Amino acid sequence: MVVQSTIQRLSGIVATVILARTLGPTSLGNYSVTNTTASSFYGFFRLGADFGVHVLTASMDPAKATKQINELLGAALTLFLLIGCVGCGACLLFAHTIASGLFNTPTLVDFVRVAAFLFLGQAIAQYTYVAFAGLHAFRAYVRVTLLMAPITTVLLVLGAIVGGAIGAAWGAVLGQAVTVIVLGMSLSRVSAALGLKLRPRLHGHLLKQILTVGLPFYLAGLLQIPSDYFAQGLMVRMHGVSMLGDLRVIVTITAIISFLPNALNGPMISIFSRAHADDRTLDSQRLVFTNLRVVWIVVLVASMVLGALWRFVIGLGFGHSYGAAQHVGYIALITATAYCLRNVVSNWLLASRRQLSIFALNSLDAITFIAVAIAFIPRYGLVGYLIAQASGACIPMFVIWAAACLKSGDRKVSIATLAAFFLTLTVFAIIAWVNIATVTWYTATAVVVAGGIAVSIMWLLFILEREERKILYDLISSPSGFREN
């Protein structure tokens, strides 16, 4: 999954760089409307079906529960097809309303219509992913996505060259369609090897089970999706569609630091779900803290490197037309870091069926985000949007930290967590100084090397536990022996 995520991110970066230079900020913003609309509609219509299917399937052993898994995945296929068709129809029906009412730009109606078909492909592709993940068949999924990532990029770029922004949007739809076909063929082979025969099934009790697990998680994030969509619409109304182009560049770059943690989300949910089903609560809790510490240091080091070289990366890769992204986009690194850490906690809460806690955290995120967005976006535009994002992402993390410290009562854990927060603040203070002071690239490189070494040493000494340091030492000193053990 790490390899797959790396290739996908690199392909996405290459595609966005080419689109940014080919289309320019305004046309890239138009293209971004298609992606934003499709993602928002999927988040709104998915009903938590993906999380429900993943958790329920992963908690069962395919060798012992073949019939149950077969029926579950059949019912899930029916549900995802229904979600895809209803969402696609709704997007087409309200295309004029979205373009004129939300974005105040009637010319965007064609991009919203294309988003309907992109949404349909995303819904079916997500079904194949959760089916692979639930069967613990990550290798088969990776083989297909590794093949399709560069093909999708080529189709996207060719579409932009031939037809501009709308051509790029249709190129994305075509790439998604081909990916879905190949994923479906691969899933059929994997399921047949396990004695499964996937076809649409209508089992009311199974649909109820899926939604019982997934719906609370969906409701937990329901406020976030329309809030973010509304905030982007507000930004376009107040400051123009070109700011969506800058935002697209920022999202593409910040994805670099999250590709590794996000690649681990699927396997993490599968492992946590199996541990919970086997009543190994203590093991899953220990895994949570280990994953949290490792993900935290990986994200911090990546943020240090990317943040210090931010202006140079944007200017070299995308050009100086994206001035807003170049000068203030590094704020989004705070949001990316906070979400990477939250994902670890959310994966555990989901696997242990604690959806109420997820609902509370996500609701706090959405309320904070929309309040800050309404206050800051009209005056500050993209900066206000980024500040709102960071506020919504970070405040729930402080709540998680306070709750964990109070519940554990372990002074050592509290001190270690406080030290981790202190190191995190230090990293972002360095990033802010490098970008505000507009230092040269070689000064930034020196800061990255010195700061990265200092943060890594302090993390090893004060954050990681003794056993984790020993495992890390064994892995570095003898990788082959570690794998054998």
N, C-alpha and C positions, 0 to 999 in steps of 0.2 A: 504493500500500500504506500510506503514511503517513496519507492521508485516511481509508482504510478502517479502520485501526487506531484513529484518533482517534474516529471515529463509534462504533465498537464499544465503546471504553473509556467514552465518555460515556454510551452506552446502558446499559452495565453498571453504571456508578456511579449513574445515575438509578434503575435497577431495585433495586439494593442499598439505596439510601437509602429508597425506598418500602417495601421488604420489612422493613428494620430498624425502621422506625417502625410498620409494620402488625403485625408478628409479635412483636417483642421479642427479647431475646438468646437465650432457650431455644428458641423456635420457629425462629428463624433458624439456630441451631445444628443443629436437626433437619433443616432444609432443606439445610444445608451438607453433611450426611452423604451425601445423594444425589450432589452434585457431586464430593465427595472420592472416593467409592467409584467412580463412573464414570471419573474421571480416573485413579485408581490402577489400575483394571482395564485401562484402555486402555494405560497405560504397561507393564503386566505382559504383556499378550497381543499387543502390536503386532509383536514380533519384529524391530523395526527396518525393517519393510517400507516405511514412509513415507520414511525417509532413503535407502534403497536405490533406490526408484523415482525419487525426486527427482534424485539424483546421476546415475544412469544415463541418464535421459531428457534432463536438461539438458545433458549432455555431447555429445548428438547434435543435428544440424541436421535439423529436420522436413522440409525441402525435399530433403535428400539421403538420409535414412534413414527414409522413410515406413513401409516394411514392418516394419523392426526396431522402430520406436516403436509401431506398431499392435499387434504381437505382445506387446511388453513391457507395454503398458498393459492389454491383455486378460488376460495372466497375473496382473498386479497386481490387477485387479478380482476375479479368482477368489480370490486370497490374502486380500484385505481382507474379502470376504464370508465366507470361512471364519473369519477372526479374529473378526469381529463376531458370528457365530452361536455359536461356541465360548465366547467371553467372556460373552455374554449368558446362555447356559445355565449356565455356572459360577457367575455372580453369583446367579441364581435358586436354584440348588442349595444354595449355601452361605449364603443370606441369614440364616437363623436362627443359624448359627455365628458370622457376622460381628457381628450385632447383640448376641447374648448373650455371646459369647466375647471379642471384641475391645473393643467399646464397653461391655460389661457393662450394656446397656440393651435388653432384649428388645422394648420398644415401637418401636425403630427399624427393625424388620424390614421394614415396608412401605416405608420410605424406601430401604432397600437393594434391594428388589425393583424399585422405580421406576428405580433407578440402572442396572439391567440394560438397560432399553430406551433410556435416555439413552446408555449405552455403545455400543449398536448403531448409533445415529444418528451418534455421534461418529466411529466407525470408518469409516462410509461417507463422511461429510463430509470426513474427512482424506484419503481416496482422491481425491476430486474436487480437493482443494487441491493435492496433489502432482502430479496430472495437469496442472492448469493451470500450476503452477510449472515443471514439467519442459518444457512447451511454450512457456514464457516468455509465457504469456497472462494476465498479472496483471490487465490492465484488465477482462477479462471476469469474472474472479473477483470483483474489487472491486465491479463493478456489482451483482452479486447480493447480496453481503454488506452493501452499503450499504442496499439495499432491505429486507433481512431483519432487520437489527439492531433497528430500532425496532418491527417487527412482533413479534419474539420478546420484546422487553421488555414490550409490551402484553399478550401472552398470559401471560407470567410474572406480571405484576401482577394481571391479572384472575383468574388461578388462585388467587393468595394471598387476594384479597378474597372470592372465592366459597368456597374450601375450606381456607383457612389454609395451614399449611406443606406439607401433602401436596398441596394444590391447586397451590401454586407449583411443586412438583416435577413434577407432571403437565403444568403449563404449559410448563416447560422442555423436556419430552419432545416436546410438540406443536410448539413452536417449532423444535426440532431437526429434526423430521420434515418440516415444510414447507420448511425451508432445504435439506435434502438433495434434495427433489424439484426445487426450482428450480435448484439447482446442477447436478443431473444433466441437466436440460434444456439449460442453458447450455453445459455441457461437450460435449454431443452436437452442438450447433451449431458450436462451435469446432473440434472434431475433424473434422466433416464438411467444413468449409471447408479443412482441411489434407489432405483425402484419407484421413482415418482413419475406421474404423468400429469403435467400442469395443463389445466384447461379451466375456463370460467365456471365457477360453481356458485350457487346461491344458497348459502346456509346462514339463516338468521342468527343462530346462536353463536356461530364463529365470527360473524360481522360484529356482534355485540361484544365478544371478547376483545377483538382488535380495537374497537373504539373505547372500550372500558380502560384499556391501557393507554392508548394514544390520544384520546380526546382531551383528557385533562392537560397533557403536555401541549397539545395544540392550543387550548384555551389560554395556557400560560404565555404563549407567544403571540396570541391574537392581537393584543394591543400594539405590539412592536411593529408589525407589518404595515397596517394603515398609518401608523405614526410616522414611520420612515418615508413611506410613499407621499404622505401629505407634506412632510418637511421638504422633500425634493421638489414637489410641485410648488410650494411656497417660494423656494429659492429661484425657480425658473420664472415665476410670475414677477418677482421683485427685481431680479438681477440678470435675467436672460438665460437661454438654453445653453450658452457656451460654458456656464459653470458646471453643467453636468459632464461636459467633456473633461474639465479639470478634475472633477470628482472621479471619473472613470480611470484617469491616469493614477490618481492617488490609490484607489482600490486595487488596481493592478500591481502597484509597487508594494503596498503593505501586505499583499497576499504572500510575498516571499517569506516573511517571518513566520507565517502561520501554516505553511504547507506541511511541515513535519507534524506539529500537534494535530492538525485537522486530519492528516492521513491516519492517525492512530485512533480516531474517534470510533470508527466502525469496529475494529478488533477489540477496542476497549469495552464497548457496550456488550459485545458478544461474550467476552470473558467475564465481565461483571454479572451479566444475566445468568450464565451457567453457575457461577459461584453462589449467587443468591438462590438459585433453584436447588442447589445442593446443600443449602443452609450453611454456607461457609462465610458468614457475615464478617468475622474477624479478618479472614484472608482478604476479602474485598476491600475492607477499610484500610488494611495495610497497603494494598495495591494502590488505592486512591492517593494516599500520602506520598508514596514513592513516585507515582506518575506526576503528581503535582510539583514535587521538588525538581524532577528532571525536566519537565516541560517548562518550568519557570526559568531555569538557567539557560536552556536552549533559546527561548524567546528573548531573554535579556541580551545575550551575546549577539543574536541576529539583529535586534533593535539597535544595539550600539553601532554595529558596522553600517547598517542601512541608514540610520539617522545621521551619523557623522558625514556620510557621503551623499546625503539626500539631494542637495542642489546639483551636484555633479552628475548623479544618475539621471535625474529628470532632464537636465539640459542636454546630456549626451544622447540619451535614448529617445526622448520625445520632442526635443527642440524647445526653444525659448518662447514659443507661442503660448505655452501653458504656464504663464508667470505665477498665477495664484497657487497652482499645485507645487511649483518650485519653491516658493517662499514660505508657505504656511502648511503644506501638506504633511509635514513630519508630525503634526499634532495627532494624526490618525494612528501613529504607532502606539500611542497610549491605549486607544480603543482596541487595537488588535491584540496587544499584550493581555489586557483585562479579559477579553473574550476567550483567548486560549486557555487561561486559567479557569474561567467559569465553565468551559466545556468539560473539563475533567470532573468538576463537581457535579455538573448536570448529568453527565454520563452515569455516574454512580447513583444519583437520585432517581434517574429514569429506570436503571436496572433493578433498583431496590423498591420500585413502585411508589416513590415519595413525590407524586406529582404536585401535591399541595405546596410543598416547599419550592418547587420550580415555578409554580404559578406566582407565588409571593415575590420571588426574585425578579422574574421577568416583568411583572406588573410594576415593581419599583423602578426598573430600568425604563420602561415605556413612559411612565408618568414623568420621571425626571427628564428624559430626552425631549418630550413634546413641550414641556414647560420652558426649558432652556431654549429650544428651537424657536418657539413663538416670540420669546423675548429678544433673541440675538440675531436670527436670520434676517429680519427686515432691515436691520442697520448694518450688519457685518457680513452678510452673504455667506460665502463658503466657510469663512472662519467661524461664523456663528454655528453653522451646521456641524463642523468638526468638534467644536467645544461641546455642543449638545450631545453628540455621540459619546465623547469621552466621559462626560458627566454621567450619562445613563449606564455606561459600561462599568465605571469604577465604583460608584456608590454601593451597588449590590455586593461587590467584592469586599468592601469594608464591613458590611453586615455579616457576610460569611465568616470573615476573620474574627469578628467579635463573638459570633455565636460559637465558633469552633473553640476559641480560647475559654469561654465560659463553660462549655460542655465538658471539655477535656479536663480542665483543672490542673493540667500539667504545666508547671512554670517553665520547664525546659522547652516545650513546644511553643509556648507563647513568646519566649525570648527569641527563638529561632525564626518564628514568623515575623516578629518585629524587625529582626535583622534583615530578613529578605525584603520587606517593604522599604527599609532604609537604603539598601543597595539598589532597589528599583528606582527610587526617587533620585539617587545619585546618577544613575545611568541617564535618566531623562533630563536632569539638569545639565549634564554634559552635552546631550543632543541639542537642547535649546541654545546653549552658549555657542556651539559650533555654527549653528544656522543663523542666529541673530548677529553674531560678530562677523559673519561672512569671511571665515578664515580660508586660507589657501588649501588646496587638496592635500599637500604634503603635511601641513599642520594637522588637518583632519585625520590623516592616516596615522600620524604619531599618537594623536589622542585616542584613536580606536585601539591601537596596539597596547598602549599603556593601560587604558581603562579596562579593556577586555581581559588582560592578564590579571589586573588587580581584582576585578569583580569575580573572576573564575576562582582565584586562590581563596578569597574570602568565602565564597560559596562552599568550596570543598571543606574548609576548616570549620565553619560555623553553622551551615545549613544542613548538609548531608549527614546522615547517620553513619556510624562506624561500619556497619555491614554494607551500606551502599558504597562507601569509599573503597572498601575491599573488592567489591564486585567490579567497580569501575577500574581499579588497578589491575585486576585479573584480565579484564577485557582488553585493556590497552597493552599489557605486557605479553599476553598470549591469546590472541583472538581465536585461533584454531582450538586450543585447549578449552577455552570458555565455551565454544559451541558444542564441543563433545560433552562437557559436563552438563 
